[in-house]
């Protein structure tokens, strides 16, 4: 069966028109959408129409959020922020005289957030076995130009030091395609935590959604060259969406 050029163009225009109508009310389309127009409604054999098109691509998180290393996120517009805890794996271990682990348990780990330079508010305080990665532990609308910082610490015979995303090297904010800044590539480490694996690709780069920021925290070591410095003690997945 033969198909005329007019029919092909009409089909394409119809398909794009349907896409536009489905997403016309959305400020930020989840998939690329666009418009295609032809200079003529009817194209005769042997002639070439002029085609015009316009494509709108989905925004990525850096279009609406400025990230200041190591991990301060400042919205460029008003956003809705959802926070999930994907891992909190600080362990307390007991060793015998030969250095062999005889007992271990999960330590209580705390995540906190500061918005617009306020004091830190607790959003999670529990152990790894109580983590539910699919559960939103904190939701907040944040106005433009209000900096957002996260922090973490753990409890064992008292609270450890609190490490924040506003300074130092123990808390980092990463987006899709970034490589975690560890001495040994994270995905090559023999002790990589299971909860980290879904967020890495085969080359060790971060693999998350276009509007996500993942926070990786090291809470038990401060020397970046130490083998134990692996940024796997606490992990938060933060999703931003532009809002009114």
N, C-alpha and C positions, 0 to 999 in steps of 0.2 A: 504494500500500500504506500502511495506517495503522500507526502505532507507538504503543503504549501508553506512558503516562508511566512506568509501572513498568519497562518494557523499557529506556527511555532511561536512567533512573537506574541500573539494573543494569549497563548497558554502561559508563557513566561510572565507577561504582565498580570494575568489573572492570579498566578501563584504569589507574586510579590504583593499584589493588592490585598490578598487574603492575609499575608503575614503582617502587613501594615495595620490592617483593621484589627487584628488580634492583639496588637501591641501598641496601638495608638495612644492609649491612656497611661502607658507605663513610662515613667521618666527614664528608667534604666533597663533596656531590653535584656532578657537573659541570653538571647542568641542574636547574631547579627541580623538586622532588618534593613530594608531599603526600598528604593523606588526605581523603576525602569520605565522609560518613555521612548516612543519611536516618533520620528518626524512625520511619518505618514500612517494613516490608519490602514491603508491598503498598499501592499508592495507588489509591483508587477515583476514578472520574470525579467531578469537582466538589469534590474535597478537595485541600488543599495540604500537602505534607510539609514538615517542618523540616529544612533541610540544614545540616550543620556541616562545616567544612573547615579544614585546617591546611596551610600551604605553607612549605617550607624552601627558601630561596634559596641559591645557591652563595656562598661567602665571596669577598671581594675582598682584594687584597693588604694594604690598610690595616686589615683585620680581624685580621691576624696579624703585621703589621710596622708599627712606628712609624717614620716618616721625619722626621728633624730636619734642616731646611735647613742647608746646601745639599744634603746627600746622605747623611747617616748613617742607616743602616737598623738598627733594633734590634728583634729578634723579640720578640713578646709570648708566644710559645709556642716549643717546639722545632721547628725547621724543617730541611728539606733544601733546599740552595741549589745551583742549576745556573747556571753562567756561560758565556755565549757571546760571542765578539767578532764584532760585525757590521761594523765598519769601523775602519781605522787609517790615515788618509789624509794624514799629514804628508808634504809634498814639500820637497825641496831643489831650488832653482832657481838657474841662472846667467844673468845678464843682460849684454848688451853695453852699450856706452857710450850707446846710445839708449834703454836701459831695456827692450829686447825680450828675451824669454826665448830663450836659445840652447840650453839643455840643462836637463833636470830628471830627478830620480829619486826613488823613494820612500825615505823615511827609516825606519830601524828605530824602531819604536814599542813601548813597554813598558807593560803593564798590571799592576798589583799590587793585593793585597788585604790588609787588616788586620782581624783578628777579635779582639774583646775587648781592644782597645788594644795588640795585639801589634805587632811590627815588620812592615813590609810584605814580603809574599812575592810573588815573580814568578809570574804565571799566563799571561802571553803576552809574547813579545818577537820581533817579526818585522815584515814590511812588508805593505802593503795587498794586494799580489798574492798573498800567502800566507794571507790571511784566508779561513776557511771558516765562514760564519755558522751552519751547521747543526750544527757540532761543539761539544760541551761541552768547554771548556778547563779547567774547574775544578768540582769537586763537593765539597760539604762539609756535614755536619750542624752546625747552630749552635744552642746552647742559648738559652733565653729570657734576655733582658736582657743579651746580649752584643752590643755595638755592632759593626757591619760598615761598613768604609770602603773605598773604591776610590781608586786614584791612577793617574796616567799621566805619561809623559815620552817624549822622543825623543832619538835619538843622531845627532849630527853634529859631528865634531871634539870629542867629549866629550858627556856627558849634559846635557840641558837641566834647568831647574828641574823639580821634581816638584810637580804640582798634585793636591791631595787633595779628597775629598768632605766632609771635616770642617770646612773653612773656606774663605773666599774665594768667588769667583764663577766660577772656571774649570771646575768640575765640578758638575753638577747631576743629581739623581735625579728622574725623572718617571714618573708612572703614567698609565694610560689616561685620556684626556680632558684632560690638562694641556697648556698651551701653552709651548713652549720660550722662555726669557727672553732673546731676542735683540732688538737695536734694530730691525732689519728682520726682519719675520716670516720664519721659516726657509723656508717653502714658497714665498715670493716671491723668494728670492735666486737670481740667475742662475747662481750657482756651486754650487747645492745638489748634494751628493754622491748618486749613485744609491743607495747603501746606506741612506741616510736616508729616501728617498721611501716605501718600503713601510711605514714606521712613522709616517706622517703622514696625516691625512684631508684632505679638500678645503679645510678652514678652517685648516689648519696645526696642528691639535691632535694630540697623541700617540695613536696607534692600535696598542695592543698588548693582550695577553691580560690577564684579570682578576687573575692571580697574578704578573704581570711588573712589573719596574722597569727602565727604560732609563736608562743613565748616558751623558750627552753631555759631552764634554770639549773644551775649548779649550786647546791646548798651545803655541801660537806667539804669542799676543797676550795682554796683560793689561788693556788699555784696552777696556772694554765698549762704548765709543762708536766704536771703530775698526771700519771696514767689514770687516776681516779677522776680527773676533771673531764667529765663527759657530757655535761648539760642534760642529764636525764633524770634529775631528782624531782622536778616538778615541770609539768607541761600544760599550758593553757591554749585553747583554740578560741580565738576571738573573731567574730564575724561582724562586719560593719555594713550597714545599708543606709543610703541617703534617705532622709525623712523630712517631713514638714514640722 
